[in-house]
Amino acid sequence: MSTFVVIILLFFVAVPIGQAIAKRIAAEADKPRIAGDDHAEERLGTLERQVRYLAEQVQGLQENQEFLERLLEGRSASDEPAQIEEKRT
């Protein structure tokens, strides 16, 4: 008889309490954490500037790579490194 009472208590008392705690934890996890931070706007602005700077640097690298590829494509077959070495000696 006492096992039956424990099972009933678990289903009607412990489970709803556990569900309420889980809902509260989930609701707190969904809240944005930046809202409470006073320096969030400043940090976000700094992050945006840094990302913009990195994007410009990557674009510059890409342009340099394209330039080097054009130079290498325009090179004649007679300018291969082995033949250049033979010309020097």
Backbone as CSV, one residue per row, in Angstrom:
resi,resn,N_x,N_y,N_z,CA_x,CA_y,CA_z,C_x,C_y,C_z
1,MET,0.823,-1.197,0.000,0.000,0.000,0.000,0.862,1.253,0.000
2,SER,1.970,1.258,0.738,2.797,2.455,0.802,3.506,2.718,-0.528
3,THR,3.815,1.689,-1.312,4.431,1.865,-2.620,3.458,2.585,-3.553
4,PHE,2.208,2.247,-3.469,1.191,2.895,-4.284,1.106,4.380,-3.950
5,VAL,1.190,4.736,-2.697,1.124,6.142,-2.267,2.346,6.908,-2.775
6,VAL,3.509,6.295,-2.744,4.727,6.940,-3.228,4.620,7.193,-4.726
7,ILE,4.119,6.239,-5.460,3.964,6.406,-6.905,2.982,7.519,-7.214
8,ILE,1.884,7.572,-6.500,0.888,8.634,-6.699,1.502,10.001,-6.381
9,LEU,2.262,10.087,-5.298,2.912,11.354,-4.941,3.908,11.781,-6.024
10,LEU,4.650,10.835,-6.551,5.605,11.168,-7.611,4.897,11.748,-8.822
11,PHE,3.824,11.121,-9.257,3.141,11.582,-10.456,2.375,12.880,-10.251
12,PHE,1.823,13.100,-9.083,0.984,14.276,-8.882,1.675,15.426,-8.174
13,VAL,2.846,15.195,-7.602,3.540,16.265,-6.890,4.921,16.519,-7.493
14,ALA,5.742,15.503,-7.567,7.127,15.693,-7.990,7.232,16.029,-9.476
15,VAL,6.460,15.366,-10.327,6.535,15.620,-11.769,6.117,17.043,-12.108
16,PRO,4.999,17.565,-11.608,4.639,18.955,-11.926,5.673,19.972,-11.399
17,ILE,6.253,19.699,-10.248,7.278,20.599,-9.717,8.513,20.570,-10.627
18,GLY,8.897,19.398,-11.062,10.029,19.271,-11.975,9.771,19.964,-13.304
19,GLN,8.543,19.841,-13.807,8.196,20.517,-15.052,8.232,22.034,-14.892
20,ALA,7.768,22.537,-13.773,7.795,23.979,-13.529,9.233,24.490,-13.462
21,ILE,10.089,23.747,-12.807,11.509,24.136,-12.727,12.135,24.117,-14.114
22,ALA,11.821,23.103,-14.917,12.370,23.011,-16.270,11.894,24.170,-17.139
23,LYS,10.620,24.546,-17.019,10.099,25.686,-17.783,10.791,26.977,-17.383
24,ARG,11.043,27.165,-16.096,11.719,28.378,-15.623,13.147,28.441,-16.162
25,ILE,13.851,27.320,-16.147,15.223,27.283,-16.671,15.217,27.582,-18.169
26,ALA,14.265,27.004,-18.897,14.183,27.242,-20.337,13.849,28.703,-20.637
27,ALA,12.987,29.309,-19.851,12.625,30.712,-20.070,13.811,31.624,-19.809
28,GLU,14.604,31.329,-18.798,15.786,32.139,-18.510,16.853,31.962,-19.580
29,ALA,16.937,30.776,-20.155,17.929,30.528,-21.204,17.568,31.268,-22.486
30,ASP,16.274,31.488,-22.730,15.836,32.177,-23.942,15.996,33.687,-23.864
31,LYS,16.169,34.232,-22.675,16.316,35.684,-22.531,17.660,36.125,-23.099
32,PRO,17.679,37.253,-23.802,18.972,37.754,-24.301,19.832,38.243,-23.148
33,ARG,21.073,37.839,-23.132,21.960,38.207,-22.041,22.573,39.586,-22.238
34,ILE,22.552,40.099,-23.459,23.166,41.388,-23.744,22.346,42.537,-23.137
35,ALA,21.069,42.340,-22.973,20.191,43.421,-22.518,20.616,43.986,-21.166
36,GLY,21.132,43.181,-20.285,21.512,43.657,-18.970,22.902,44.265,-18.921
37,ASP,23.671,44.149,-19.985,25.044,44.628,-20.004,25.076,46.086,-20.461
38,ASP,25.724,46.956,-19.679,25.788,48.374,-20.014,26.729,48.651,-21.179
39,HIS,27.736,47.847,-21.349,28.744,48.083,-22.380,28.495,47.257,-23.639
40,ALA,27.321,46.667,-23.752,27.036,45.775,-24.864,27.058,46.518,-26.203
41,GLU,26.488,47.705,-26.260,26.450,48.458,-27.510,27.861,48.818,-27.970
42,GLU,28.687,49.220,-27.035,30.070,49.580,-27.367,30.835,48.353,-27.869
43,ARG,30.678,47.233,-27.188,31.370,46.019,-27.596,30.866,45.517,-28.941
44,LEU,29.569,45.634,-29.175,28.996,45.215,-30.444,29.521,46.088,-31.580
45,GLY,29.634,47.394,-31.344,30.190,48.292,-32.345,31.639,47.963,-32.653
46,THR,32.415,47.668,-31.622,33.816,47.290,-31.821,33.912,45.999,-32.623
47,LEU,33.069,45.045,-32.303,33.060,43.779,-33.025,32.704,43.992,-34.495
48,GLU,31.723,44.855,-34.768,31.336,45.134,-36.150,32.484,45.775,-36.918
49,ARG,33.198,46.705,-36.289,34.340,47.353,-36.953,35.430,46.332,-37.254
50,GLN,35.693,45.446,-36.326,36.724,44.434,-36.536,36.339,43.469,-37.651
51,VAL,35.078,43.093,-37.728,34.626,42.199,-38.785,34.739,42.901,-40.135
52,ARG,34.372,44.190,-40.186,34.515,44.955,-41.430,35.973,45.017,-41.867
53,TYR,36.879,45.263,-40.907,38.311,45.339,-41.203,38.814,44.008,-41.752
54,LEU,38.416,42.901,-41.112,38.833,41.582,-41.583,38.292,41.296,-42.981
55,ALA,37.060,41.724,-43.253,36.489,41.514,-44.585,37.287,42.279,-45.631
56,GLU,37.714,43.510,-45.303,38.539,44.283,-46.230,39.882,43.607,-46.466
57,GLN,40.480,43.070,-45.415,41.765,42.388,-45.561,41.633,41.135,-46.423
58,VAL,40.576,40.385,-46.230,40.354,39.182,-47.031,40.129,39.567,-48.488
59,GLN,39.397,40.651,-48.725,39.174,41.103,-50.091,40.500,41.511,-50.738
60,GLY,41.369,42.183,-49.989,42.683,42.550,-50.505,43.516,41.327,-50.842
61,LEU,43.476,40.322,-49.998,44.196,39.076,-50.284,43.662,38.402,-51.537
62,GLN,42.357,38.441,-51.696,41.752,37.836,-52.876,42.192,38.573,-54.133
63,GLU,42.238,39.889,-54.098,42.693,40.662,-55.243,44.153,40.367,-55.558
64,ASN,44.981,40.239,-54.535,46.385,39.903,-54.755,46.525,38.523,-55.393
65,GLN,45.722,37.575,-54.928,45.774,36.233,-55.485,45.361,36.242,-56.950
66,GLU,44.302,36.984,-57.273,43.862,37.070,-58.664,44.944,37.700,-59.539
67,PHE,45.624,38.724,-59.037,46.700,39.378,-59.774,47.838,38.399,-60.044
68,LEU,48.230,37.644,-59.019,49.307,36.669,-59.196,48.915,35.568,-60.173
69,GLU,47.665,35.150,-60.133,47.198,34.141,-61.076,47.271,34.659,-62.500
70,ARG,46.901,35.926,-62.727,47.000,36.512,-64.066,48.455,36.579,-64.519
71,LEU,49.349,36.931,-63.599,50.770,36.980,-63.957,51.286,35.611,-64.353
72,LEU,50.904,34.596,-63.575,51.380,33.245,-63.872,50.776,32.704,-65.161
73,GLU,49.543,33.056,-65.470,48.923,32.598,-66.709,49.579,33.262,-67.913
74,GLY,49.998,34.516,-67.765,50.595,35.255,-68.867,52.042,34.891,-69.119
75,ARG,52.631,34.144,-68.243,54.028,33.756,-68.377,54.175,32.775,-69.531
76,SER,55.207,32.952,-70.328,55.392,32.039,-71.461,55.993,30.728,-70.977
77,ALA,55.882,29.711,-71.796,56.376,28.386,-71.427,57.889,28.365,-71.323
78,SER,58.561,29.296,-71.994,60.024,29.308,-71.957,60.568,29.884,-70.650
79,ASP,59.737,30.479,-69.847,60.182,31.084,-68.592,60.017,30.144,-67.403
80,GLU,60.103,28.862,-67.635,59.976,27.918,-66.531,61.201,27.999,-65.644
81,PRO,61.093,27.743,-64.360,62.211,27.899,-63.423,63.459,27.106,-63.804
82,ALA,63.330,25.903,-64.330,64.503,25.099,-64.674,65.283,25.747,-65.814
83,GLN,64.567,26.307,-66.764,65.226,26.939,-67.892,65.870,28.268,-67.483
84,ILE,65.292,28.953,-66.538,65.871,30.206,-66.046,67.203,29.912,-65.381
85,GLU,67.294,28.825,-64.626,68.545,28.442,-63.959,69.620,28.138,-64.996
86,GLU,69.261,27.475,-66.079,70.233,27.135,-67.105,70.752,28.388,-67.809
87,LYS,69.900,29.385,-67.973,70.308,30.627,-68.622,71.305,31.392,-67.780
88,ARG,71.208,31.312,-66.462,72.098,32.033,-65.563,73.505,31.466,-65.591
89,THR,73.670,30.191,-65.801,75.002,29.570,-65.752,75.704,29.580,-67.075
